[in-house]
Each structure stands twice: as C-alpha cells, then as structure tokens.
C-alpha cells in the first residue's frame, strides 16, 4: 500500500498585521513521478475500458514517454489506475486516470500520441486527487485572502510542474446554472492569490 503523506499541522490564526504562515503543502509535500515505463505498459495491456488500448500504443517507447509526463500530487502511486485509448488515421488519444484512497477525486491525463514517430503530447491534465486535509487548508487560506460572500467550494485541483505548488479552487454561489463562479489560483509557495477569474457574477 502506498505511503500516506504525513498529517499537516492545523493552521494558526494570523493576526491582523501578520503575514499568513506558509502552508504545509509547499513545505512538506512535493509532486513526483512514481510510475516507470514497465508499470504503465502493464496498465495499458490490462485495460478493462471498452475497446481497451490499441496495440500500436503498447510500446516500450511510448510507455517511457508517458512516465516522463505523469505526476502525482505527492510522488506516491495511485491505488487505482485506468487507461484507455482510441486511434484515428494518424493520431491516437490516450487517457490515463488514477486515484488513491484518502483523496478527494481523480487525476486524469489526456495525451495525443503519434504511433509512427512515438511522439507523446500532453493535451490536458485535470488533477483532483488531493487529500481532504490539504483541501481544507487551501480553502481556509483562500477565504482569509479574499471575500467569497458565502460561496461554497465546488472543487479543487493541483497543477503539475512547472506550476508545482499552485492550486485552482472553484467556488460557486449556488447549484443553479449560470450562478456566480470564481476560479481562484492559489500559490502555496508565496501564499497568495495569483489569479482570480469570475463568471456569472
């Protein structure tokens, strides 16, 4: 079983004039690449997704390139992994998803692969596999830094290198379509908001 990150100390309340103390996310937990080509190739071959993974994607070279691209929040492997793929005339799409016990969601990596050259290009990384205690710390810090007017935290995701230490927290004012939504990018390294995007507000 993968190691569980050490519990982070509870944040202390900052005084009106004091700067917030650095988050344990930046100081203790760092992203890493826990999968080698052998593990990823085995996952492709064992895929139970409809259609599985096309044979032309199941190569040592492609698996090695995937291993160079995929990160986890703290460098520990997922306990559940799912791989699926499909191919067109020239390019293929390969999805690698995973999660771990004790985290809030899934990490989903989507790649475009060119079998002829073996090129692997990252299309998107939607990374929600975060421990609940880390999400709580991030939410508390964002709320201390800005007025959210009672908005609820809808989701939290982490960003891989070169943006390690950055998180995107999405807040909503309600469940109805078109309600106010704010995507706040929080840096746990410099402990401040680096981007605040609103829609429907």
N, C-alpha and C positions, 0 to 999 in steps of 0.2 A: 504494500500500500504506500502511495506517495507520502512524503513528509508533509505535515501541516505547518504553515507559517506560524511563527511564534505570536502569541497574543500581543496586540499592541496596547500600550498603556492608555487609559482614558485621558482625553484632552482636558487640560485645566482651563478654567475660565480666564480670559485675558482681561486685564483692567482696561479702563477707557483709554489710557495713554500707552499701553504696552502693545508691542507687536505680537501677533499670534505665534505660538511656538511651532516649530517645524513639525509637519505630520510624520508619524512613524512610517507611512508608506514610502516616503523618499529615503528615509534613513535606514530602514531595515530590509525592505522587500525590493528586489530588483528583478526585472524581466530576464528571462533566459530562454535558451533553445534546447529543450530536453530530448528532442527526437532525432535519431540518426536515420540514414537512408534505409537501413535494414528494417527498422520499425515501420516506417511509412510505406515501404514496398509491401510488407506483410499486411498492413491495413488495407492497401488497395486490392490485394489479391483476396482478402477475406471479406470484402464489402458485401453487405446484405441489402444495400439500397436497390430499388428497382433498376434493372439494367446494369448494376454494378459499375465497374470501372473498365473502360475499353482497354483491350490488350496492348494497344500501341502506347498507352501511358504507363504501363507497368514495366518500366526500365530502371536500372540502377542509376543512370544519369539523371533522369527526371526526379527520382526519389531524392537524390543528393541535392538537387537544386531546391526542392521543397524544404528539405531540412535546413537550408540556409535562409529560408524566408519565414518559417513559422516560429513564433514566440509564444510563451505563456506568461501570465502576469508575474509569477514569482520564480520561473525557471523549473517548476515541478511539472511532471507529465499529467495529462488528463487521465481520469479513470475510465472514461467512455470516449471513444473516437468513432466517427463515421465518415467515410469517404465515398464520393460519387462523382461520376463524370459523364460527359457526352461529347461527341465529335462531329464536326461538320466536314466540309471538303478539305480545308487547310488547317483549321484551328480547332482546339478542344477546350472545353471548360472543365475544371476540376475543383470540386468543393471539398474542403477538409474542415470538419467541425468537431468540437470536443468540449467536455465539461468535467468538473471534478466535484466530488462530494464536499458539501460545505460552501459551495459558491452559488451565486445568485442567478446565473444564466449560462449561455453557451458562447464559445468563441467560434466564429465562422470565417474561414479564409477562402476566398474565391480567386482562382488563378486562370489565366489564359495560357494554354500550352500549345506549342507548335511541334508536333511529333517529328517532323522531318529534320529540324535543327536541334530539337531538345530544349528550345528556349522556354523559360517559365517566367511569366509576367504577372505580378500581383494586380488584381482588378479591384478588390475591396477587402477590408478587414473589419468585421463587425464584432467587437470583442466585449462580451458581457460576463465572462466567467470571473467574478470578483467575490471575495469573501464578504459576508454580511457585515462584519465588524469594520472592514475597510470602507464600505459604502456609507456606514453610519458616520464615521469620522469625516469623510469628504462632505457629506450633506451638512453636518454641523458647521464646518469651516466656511462653506459657501454661504450659508444662512447668516453667519457672522459678518461676512464681507459685503452682502447686498440685501436689499429689501425684496422679499419674494411675495409679500402681501398674501400670505396663507396658501400659496401654491404648493401642490403636492409633488414629490419626487416620483417621476414616472419610470425612469431608467437611468442606469449609469454604465458607462463603458470606458475602457482604458485604451490608450494609444500606444502602439509599439514604437521602438526606436525608428527614426531619430527623435521621436517625441516622448521618450520614456519619462514618466513622472507626470504626464498630462492626462486628464480625465475629462470626459464630456458628461455632464449631468443634465438630464432633460426634466423640466418642471412643467406642469400643466395646472390651469386654474379649474378645470373640470373635465368630465368624461365626454361631454358632447363635442361633436365635430365642429371645428372652427374655433374652439376655445383657445384662450391665450396659452402660448407655449414659449418657453425660453430654453435654448441650448447654451449652457454655460460651460466653457472650457476652463478648468481649474488646474493650475500648476502646483503640484505638491512639493516642487523643488524650491520655488521662490515664494510659495504660499500666497498666491493671489490669483484673481481672475485675469485670464489673458484674452478671452473673447466672450462676448455676450450677444447672442443673436435671438431676436424675438419675432414671433409671427402671430397674427390674430389678436394682438394685444391693443 
